Amino acid sequence: MKRLIVNADDFGLAESVNRGIIVAHREGILTSASLLANGSAFEQSIALADQCPDLSVGVHLNISDGIPISPARSIPTLVNDHGELHLSPLRIWIRILTRQIRLEDIYSEFRAQLLKVSDAGLLPTHLDGHLHVHVLPQLSPIVIGLAREFRIRCVRCPAENLEAALPALWKFGGPGIAGLRRSAIACGVSSLVRPFRERLRMAGLDGPNAFYGLAETGFLDVRMVSALLHLVPDGTTELMCHPGYSSAELETVGGELTRSRQTEVLALTSREIRETTERLGIRLTNFRHLEETLPG
């Protein structure tokens, strides 16, 4: 059987992002979301999650953007002079290797984010990382330890089938620097995930069998989503997305995806995509249902 989790990243980033996620859930195929504990619309996202019992919500671990949950003085190697998180995954990796970042700071901030979510009354169904930082080799023991501490069984493994996904990106995304950049990011992240998946398995953790949406980030219109639906294999697949609506707030925090988010809402709620999902025999599910099927 083909099962599909459609997961929206950045829940809590801004009210306009929250609105797009809820519309895509209530009117479309979106089934799950990953929550930014340090997002400006965190409180609203908690309230919305309570109103949407069929939406599974996990934690989007973030050490790259925004104001940290921990006091800045307690995690000095992660923040800039303004007390903000600011490091890309590549810079984090380099600074770890050169001992400019303390792993204790990363652990403290990740744990603070999980505590904030649990203190708000939400039981996370899964973990993943903003910009996929959670798959960095030095961070995987931290993520695995916290998943076990907070009894979270499912962790994202963004290992995309690039032989199938990249042709779709080049066909529908068109030639250009953005497509080449996404291809390079997808290749890099996927190479890190293979050993990460084995570490999860040894720790008794799990996740979907397949993953899409990495190379196609920023290009998820109706044609691209339809193409990816045709690639869904038997088992459970996660499709990552970033829906939302434009707003002044999002312009200041949304990054390179600001203008593509509304396109994703339109794709995820379109009749064509709903009909294609049904025609292909894809059963929509979420991380809560996946967790319930895991042994033990």
Disulfide bonds with the S-S distance in Angstrom:
none
